[in-house]
Amino acid sequence: MVLDTLKKRPLRSPRGGLVLLGPAFVAAIAYVDPGNVAANLTSGATYGYLLVWVLVTANVMAMLVQYQSAKLGVVTGKSLPEHLGQRLKTRSRRLYWLQAELVAMATDLAEVVGGAIALHLLFQLPLPVGGLIVGVTSMALLSVQNRHGQRHFESIIIFLLVIITIGFLAGLVLSPPDPAGIAGGLVPRFDGANSVLLAAGMLGATVMPHAIYLHSQLAKDRHTDARSTPARLRKIIKATRLDVVLALILAGAVNIGMLLLAASTLGGVSGTDTIEGAHTAIVDSLGPVMGVVFAVGLLASGLASTSVGAYAGATIMNGLLHIRIPLLTRRVVSLIPAIILLSVGIDPTWALIVSQIVLSFGIPFALIPLLRLTASKKVMGEHRDGLPLRLAALTSVILIVALNALLLWLTFTGQA
């Protein structure tokens, strides 16, 4: 009854508009996952405010890509995997699914590892035990989506996003950044080859393939009545644009805040190229309370991102293989590799690197079809991307793909 009332409320009502927000906040979790934490802290600790502009640029590109994904789902009523599943022949479809599935599993690996590290920092739990707890907790979160629907799941993820924000930014209260340093960091520049390499990693790693696949599904499921009338569709697209902007501004603020915290607190401290090392440095500089707050934020990041990752994997499988496996069953299956790797004593930092490499391979497969579909009048009708948006998106895609290719080359040649 309450949902029916909300659906009938005019969009021009502020509250009516607010209830249309949410899918982008779930997708935005991918931008504050444990993999981003290490990169942002390393950047700030090593180069101070120098690379603030990189995160600002990356966030703008992420807004473009996520908006296109959400708009595709709203306008066509199909997710990106569903579009591809209908267009590809059987063999190509299965190969495409395989690479997308590997990307989703690699992402999940990093997120489970990040949550396990947080539990180790908080309670000294062994990493395999921590990984198992993260997996079980994420199953509980996904059961909310199964039993009560997407709206309740979105509410929990947004709550965790608030905890992540507090956990990663609270330190700025005790160690505020230098305003002049921030202003200087907005000017694009580098400081040697290593800063170029780090910037490439930060920029190239911004867009996450599984978030692109998932956002189209989330927007489609959330706005099932979007295509009831042309006027309704235009209003939903407008609300989707606002949803993406607000969610990515928050995610961008968290990422930039982490870099600023490292710049103001961890400058010149050794060992901050790992999450554990950065946590130790935060405890030494700001005290044990801030260390606990940071670890809680990291735990929330791991729990939220691994739940969203499992959701994305189910979306990919359903769209490309036309197989619908219960979300909780899939969660159990995708958790096994992470637990095995943690049990054999995997180096968490190495796991994050491998995860990033796999993601780099998968990015073109998600971005290029998305660009083509949203630019197609046959697919999008009057809501196809306009020329300015197409050019901006094309520029972003070329830049992201090129930087990821550069990262792969540097990694495999031993220069990264």
N, C-alpha and C positions, 0 to 999 in steps of 0.2 A: 504493500500500500504506500509506504514512504517513497519507494523508488518510483512508483507510478506518478506520485505527486511531483517528484523532482523532474521527471521526464517532461511533464506538462508545463513546467515553469518556463516562461519566456526567457530566451538567452540574454535579452537586454537587461534583465535583472542581474545585479552583481552576484547574488548568491547562485542564481541559475547558471551564470557563466562559470562560476568556480566549480560547480559539480561536474563540469565537462572536462576539467583538468585531471591529470593523473597518469595516463600512459607514458608520457615523456619522462616523468619522474622515475618510473620503473626502469625505462631504458637508460636513464642517466646514471643509474647505479654502476653501469659498466665503466663510467669515466672516473669513478672514485674507488675502483677495486684495489686490492693490495699491490697489484703490479704497478700502478701509478705512484703509489706511495714512495717506493724506493727511488724511482727516477726523479721525482720532485724534490725529495730530501737531498739526494746526491747533488742535484743542480744547485740548490741554494747553499749547501755546505761548501761546495767547491768554487762556485763562481759568484756567490752573493746574489745581487739583484740583476745580474747581467742578462739572464734569459727569461725575464718576466714576459717580454713581448712574444716569446715563442708560445707560451701557454695562452696568451690572449688570442693570437692568430689561430692556434689549434682549436680553441673553443668556438670561434666564429665558423670555422670549417665544419666542426661537429654539428653546429646548429643547422647548417645547410643540408647536410646529409640526413640527419635524423628527421628534419621536416619533410624531406622528399619521401622517406620511407613511410612516415605516418600518413602523408597525403595519399600515397599509393593505396594504402589499406582503406582509407576513408572513401576515396573516390570510386575505386573498383570493387570494394567488398572482398578483396582477395589479398592474401599476404604475398610478400616477395617470393618465398619458396613455392607457394601455390601457382603463381604466374610461371615460374620456371618449370615447375612440374608439368604444366600443361603444354609448354612449348618444346621441351626437350624430348628427344627420342629415348627409348628405354635405356639403352646402354649409356648414353650421355647423362641421362638423369641420375642413374645409379652412381656414376663416377662423380658427378657434381655433389650428390649427397655425401659421398665418402669424404671428399675434402671438407665439406661444411661440417660434417660430424666430427672430424678430427680437430677442426678449429674449436668447436664447442667443447670437446673433451679437454683440449689443451687449456682453454680458458678456465674450465672448471677445476683443473689440476692446480692452477696458480691460486685460485680463490680458496680452495680447501686448505692449501698450504699456508696461505696468509692467515686464515682463521686459526689454524693449528699453532702458528707462531704466536698469535695473540694470546691463546690459552696458556701457552708455555710461559710467556712473559708475565701473565697474571697469576698463574697457579703452579708454575713449574711442571706442568703436565708433559709427559713424553709426546712427541709430535704425532705418532700414530694414534694415540688415545685422543689427542686434540682433534685430529682429522675426523675420527669416528664421531666425536661429539658434534662437530660442525655439520657432518653429514646428516646425523639423526635430527638435529635442530632444524636444518633446512627442510627435511621431510615434513616436520611439523608445520613449517611456514607454508609449504606447498599444499598441505592438506587443507589449509584455509581456503586456498584458491579452488580446490576440488569441491569442498563442501559448501562454501558460501559465495563463491564467484569472484570475479576479477576486482570488483570495487573494494572488497575487504582486503584482498591481497595487496592492492595498491596502497591502502591505508597503512598496512604494516610496513611495507617497503619505505613509504615516505617517513614513517616514524623512525625507522633505522637510519634513513638519510639524515634526519635531524641529529641523531646521536653521532653519526659520522662527522657531521659538520662541527658539533661541539667538541668532539674528541680531538679532531685534527687542528682546530683553530683556537682552542682555549689557551694554548701557550702564548698566543699573540698578546693576550692581556698582560701577562707578566713580562714579556719581551717584545714590545711593539716594534714594528719595522720602521726604518728611517724613510720619511716621506720623500726626501730628495733622492734617496737610493731607488725607491719605487719609480719615481718620475724618470730617472735615468735608465731604468730597466725597460721602459716602454720604447726606447729608441733601438731599432734593430741594429745589432752589432755582435761581433764575436771576439773571443780572446784566445786565438790559437786554434790548432786543428782539433784538439780534444773537445773544445766547446762546440765546434761545428758538429762533431760526432754526437755529442750529448743532445744538442738541439734536434738533430735528425731523429734521434730515438724518441724524444718527447713529442715531436710533431708527427712523426710517422706512426707512433703507437696510439695516437689519440682516438682514431676511429676504430671501433671494435666490430668485426664482422657479425658476431652473434647478436649484437644490439641492433644492427641494421635489419637483420632477418626478423627479429622479435618485434621491433617497434611497429612494423606494418600489421602484424597479427594483433598486437595490443589495441591499436587504433581501430582496426576493423571490428574486433569483438566489443569494444567499448561503445562504439557509435553504430549500432546495428540499424538504426533508423536514419542514418545520415543521408541516404539517397531517396528518402520518401518524397521530397519535393526539391526542386532546384534551389529554392531559398534556404531550406534547411541545410542542404549540402554546403552552400556558401558559408553559412554561419558556423557549421562544424569545422570547416577548413580554417576559418578565422580563429576559432577557439583552439584548434590544434596548433596553429602558429604561435599563439600566446603560451600554450602549454610547453612547447619546445623551448621557447625563449626563456621562460621562467626557470624551467628545470635545468637547462644548460648553464644559465647564469649562476645558479646555486652550485652546480658541479664545478664550474670554472672557478668560482670563488674558493671552493675547498682546495682545489689543486694549487691555485695561486697562493692561497694562505699557507699551504704546506711549504711551498718554496720560500715564502717570506719568513716563516718561522725558522727554517733552516738557515736562511741568510742572516737573520738577526741573532741566532742562538748558537748555531753549530759551525760557524765559519772557522776553517782551519783545524777542526777536530778530525782526527783520523778514525777510520773504521765506520764512517757514516754511509758507506756504499751498500750496506745491508740494513734490513729493517731492524734486526737485533742491535746492530751497532748504533743506529740512529736513536733507538729507544734508550740505550745506555747513555748516550750523549745528552739526551733530553733530561734524563733523571739527574745526571751530574750537573747540568746547567740550571734546571728549573725546579728540581726536587722530585721526590718519589710520588707525590700526589699527581703532578702533571704527567709523570710516567704512566700511572694507572689510567688517567683520563685518555691518554694517547692509545694505550693498549685496548681500552674499551671501544674507542673509535675504530681501531683496526679490526677488532672482533666483529663489530656491527658491519663493517665493510665486507669481511669474509662471508658472514652469514647471508647478507642481502645479495651479494653478487653471485654466490654459488646457487642460491635459489633461483635468481633470474637466469643464470646460465643453464640450469636444468630445464627451465621453462622454454628457453630459446631452442635447446636441443630437441624438445618435443615438437616445437613448431616446425623446425627444419625437417624432421622425419615425416611428420604428417603431410607436409606440402610436397615433398620430393618423392617419398616412397609410397604415399597414400596409405600409410600404416599408422593407426592411432594406438599408441601404447600408453597405459595409465601413467600419469605423471610421476606417481610415487615409485612405480616399478622402474621407470627410467632413472629416477634419482638413485636407486640402489645400484643399478648396473653401472652408471657413470661414476659412482663413488669408489668402486672397487680399484681402478688403476691408481687413484690418488693414495688410498690406504696402503696398497702394496708398495708403492714407491717410498712412502714415508716409513714403512716398516723395514725396508732394506737400507735405511740410513741415507736417503737421498739428501744432497745439499739443497736447502730451500732456495738459495740464490740461484743455483744452477737450474732448478725447476722453473723459476720465473723466467730465466733466459730462454730455455727451451720453449716455454709457452709463448714467449714473444716471437720467436722464430716461426713457429707454426702459424701464429696469427698473421705474420707478415705475408706468408704464402697465400692465406685465404682472403686478404683484403680486396685484391682486384676482382675476384669472383663475385663478391657482394656489391662492390661499388659500380662496376661497369654496367651490369644488367639494370641496376637501379636507375642509373643515369639515362639509359636508353628507354626504359619503360616510362619514366616520368616526363620525358621529352616527346613521347609519341602521342599525337593527336588521336590516333585510333584507340589507344588504351585509355588516355586521360580526358579526351574530349576537350571541352573549353577550359578545363583545369590543367592542361599540360603546362609545364614550366615555361615562363616567359623567356625571351632572349637573354635579358640580364642575368636571370637565375641560372639559365643553362650555361652561360659562359662562366659564371662564378663557380658553379658546381663542377664544370669540366676542368677549370683551373685547379680546384681543390683536389679532384680525383687524380689528375696528372701529378700534382705535387706529392700527394700521399703515397701513391703507388711508386713514384720514383724514389722517395725517401726510404720506403720499406725495402725496395730493391737494393738501395745503397747499404742499408743496414745488413741485409743478408750477405752481400758481397764482402763487407768488412768483417762480418762474423766468420764466414767460411775461409777467409784469407788470413784470419788471426790478427786483424788490425783493430777489432772491436773489443 
